[in-house]
Amino acid sequence: MNEDLENLIRYLEYRVLLNRIRSAYPYEYAYTIPGGKGIIQVARKDAKVPQIRFEFNPKHSKDSEIFALYRSIIGYLKNVYCTRADLAFDYEEDLEGVRWIDYLGRPGSMFWGGAGDNQTYYVGGASSKLQIVTYNKRAERASKMGLPEETISSEDWWRIEARLDKEEVSNFLEDDSYNPFNDAVPYSTIPLGMNTLKATDKLILLGLLTPEGKTILADLSFPTRKKYKQMLETYTMPLPIDIKGDFEDAKKDLRQQVYRWLNYARVVVS
């Protein structure tokens, strides 16, 4: 065990008083911060992953004690990098009817609530470099608390998250033109202005707006698929949100937040 890891473990066990627990491979053991506020994992010697992994949600750092804890943990690390960042945008709008056109053809899935309403929509799979998730945040919070949804908030509360892996985080930090919503475009399932279309085009578009629409789209040839993706943007009700624009407005601040946390680590030149 190297000196840096020893110092971190002494801090976690003797100053923060965290207990060591077993962890799944490739990690050997871990320390969890109470209240689900973070986890520090230590890799096995033969594992081909970084020796230490620290996962946390910056929202908890509004508490000064938690902020100091996060900063201290990162301060024990050296030459760190970010392997994942979840960028979240909250809306007081009902986004149940929002679907996504993905011009990169990544896998997608949808999950329904008990009442048959759409609760979560995924663009990209768990192993994708970029995954976009739209979900009913109010329903999620109510489920975790065991309360009726309407007791959480009287307003609609939906969240759109862009979940970036290590490579995407690097692109986000270094490429000024980067926007995770460049190739994934949201659209409404409410048709608009289709009376001017040919009957065949209208029938296909109406079929694409159904829950089975993604399957229909996958069966079309690439040129035809591209044509109808573009038509979906044109012939559906405008959305009350502009996620691509909202990301551009927040990009500078989001970058600064990531850099701030990374700068708490030590930089060692070998």
Solvent accessible surface area in square Angstrom, and as a share of the most:
residue,aa,sasa,rsa
1,M,123,0.55
2,N,73,0.38
3,E,124,0.55
4,D,34,0.18
5,L,5,0.02
6,E,63,0.28
7,N,45,0.23
8,L,1,0.01
9,I,12,0.06
10,R,121,0.44
11,Y,21,0.08
12,L,1,0.00
13,E,44,0.20
14,Y,156,0.59
15,R,180,0.66
16,V,42,0.24
17,L,134,0.67
18,L,15,0.07
19,N,122,0.63
20,R,113,0.41
21,I,80,0.40
22,R,211,0.77
23,S,21,0.13
24,A,81,0.63
25,Y,142,0.54
26,P,35,0.22
27,Y,27,0.10
28,E,78,0.35
29,Y,17,0.07
30,A,1,0.01
31,Y,0,0.00
32,T,61,0.36
33,I,5,0.03
34,P,98,0.61
35,G,71,0.68
36,G,70,0.67
37,K,59,0.25
38,G,12,0.11
39,I,43,0.22
40,I,0,0.00
41,Q,22,0.10
42,V,5,0.03
43,A,9,0.07
44,R,82,0.30
45,K,196,0.83
46,D,107,0.55
47,A,16,0.12
48,K,205,0.87
49,V,54,0.31
50,P,66,0.41
51,Q,78,0.35
52,I,35,0.18
53,R,84,0.31
54,F,33,0.14
55,E,89,0.40
56,F,50,0.21
57,N,67,0.34
58,P,57,0.36
59,K,102,0.43
60,H,43,0.19
61,S,17,0.11
62,K,182,0.77
63,D,68,0.35
64,S,88,0.57
65,E,139,0.63
66,I,22,0.11
67,F,53,0.22
68,A,52,0.40
69,L,21,0.10
70,Y,0,0.00
71,R,120,0.44
72,S,41,0.26
73,I,0,0.00
74,I,11,0.05
75,G,27,0.26
76,Y,60,0.23
77,L,21,0.11
78,K,92,0.39
79,N,82,0.42
80,V,47,0.27
81,Y,106,0.40
82,C,33,0.20
83,T,69,0.40
84,R,133,0.49
85,A,12,0.09
86,D,67,0.35
87,L,10,0.05
88,A,48,0.37
89,F,23,0.10
90,D,70,0.36
91,Y,29,0.11
92,E,127,0.57
93,E,63,0.28
94,D,86,0.44
95,L,0,0.00
96,E,60,0.27
97,G,32,0.31
98,V,5,0.03
99,R,31,0.11
100,W,17,0.06
101,I,3,0.01
102,D,11,0.06
103,Y,69,0.26
104,L,110,0.55
105,G,60,0.58
106,R,40,0.14
107,P,87,0.55
108,G,25,0.24
109,S,49,0.32
110,M,44,0.20
111,F,118,0.49
112,W,116,0.41
113,G,19,0.18
114,G,97,0.93
115,A,98,0.76
116,G,52,0.50
117,D,38,0.20
118,N,2,0.01
119,Q,35,0.15
120,T,25,0.14
121,Y,16,0.06
122,Y,51,0.19
123,V,6,0.04
124,G,2,0.02
125,G,22,0.21
126,A,109,0.84
127,S,115,0.74
128,S,28,0.18
129,K,105,0.45
130,L,13,0.06
131,Q,22,0.10
132,I,1,0.01
133,V,1,0.01
134,T,2,0.01
135,Y,20,0.08
136,N,15,0.08
137,K,13,0.06
138,R,39,0.14
139,A,18,0.14
140,E,55,0.25
141,R,77,0.28
142,A,5,0.04
143,S,90,0.58
144,K,149,0.63
145,M,110,0.49
146,G,67,0.64
147,L,82,0.41
148,P,74,0.47
149,E,49,0.22
150,E,123,0.55
151,T,84,0.49
152,I,40,0.20
153,S,32,0.21
154,S,107,0.69
155,E,91,0.41
156,D,53,0.28
157,W,52,0.18
158,W,8,0.03
159,R,43,0.16
160,I,0,0.00
161,E,14,0.06
162,A,0,0.00
163,R,56,0.21
164,L,1,0.01
165,D,45,0.23
166,K,108,0.46
167,E,87,0.39
168,E,22,0.10
169,V,3,0.02
170,S,43,0.28
171,N,57,0.29
172,F,0,0.00
173,L,23,0.11
174,E,135,0.60
175,D,62,0.32
176,D,108,0.56
177,S,82,0.53
178,Y,24,0.09
179,N,6,0.03
180,P,4,0.03
181,F,3,0.01
182,N,67,0.34
183,D,56,0.29
184,A,0,0.00
185,V,35,0.20
186,P,25,0.16
187,Y,18,0.07
188,S,9,0.06
189,T,31,0.18
190,I,94,0.48
191,P,57,0.36
192,L,78,0.39
193,G,47,0.45
194,M,13,0.06
195,N,136,0.70
196,T,121,0.70
197,L,30,0.15
198,K,158,0.67
199,A,72,0.56
200,T,89,0.52
201,D,19,0.10
202,K,59,0.25
203,L,126,0.63
204,I,45,0.23
205,L,0,0.00
206,L,73,0.36
207,G,19,0.18
208,L,7,0.03
209,L,21,0.10
210,T,58,0.34
211,P,85,0.54
212,E,107,0.48
213,G,3,0.03
214,K,100,0.42
215,T,88,0.51
216,I,63,0.32
217,L,24,0.12
218,A,71,0.55
219,D,116,0.60
220,L,40,0.20
221,S,64,0.41
222,F,134,0.56
223,P,96,0.60
224,T,45,0.26
225,R,62,0.23
226,K,96,0.41
227,K,90,0.38
228,Y,6,0.02
229,K,18,0.08
230,Q,89,0.39
231,M,25,0.11
232,L,3,0.01
233,E,75,0.34
234,T,92,0.53
235,Y,50,0.19
236,T,8,0.04
237,M,77,0.34
238,P,100,0.63
239,L,43,0.22
240,P,87,0.55
241,I,21,0.10
242,D,86,0.44
243,I,3,0.01
244,K,93,0.40
245,G,22,0.21
246,D,46,0.24
247,F,0,0.00
248,E,79,0.36
249,D,123,0.64
250,A,29,0.22
251,K,16,0.07
252,K,146,0.62
253,D,77,0.40
254,L,29,0.15
255,R,38,0.14
256,Q,99,0.44
257,Q,73,0.32
258,V,21,0.12
259,Y,93,0.35
260,R,107,0.39
261,W,16,0.06
262,L,44,0.22
263,N,113,0.58
264,Y,45,0.17
265,A,13,0.10
266,R,97,0.36
267,V,129,0.74
268,V,61,0.35
269,V,137,0.79
270,S,152,0.98
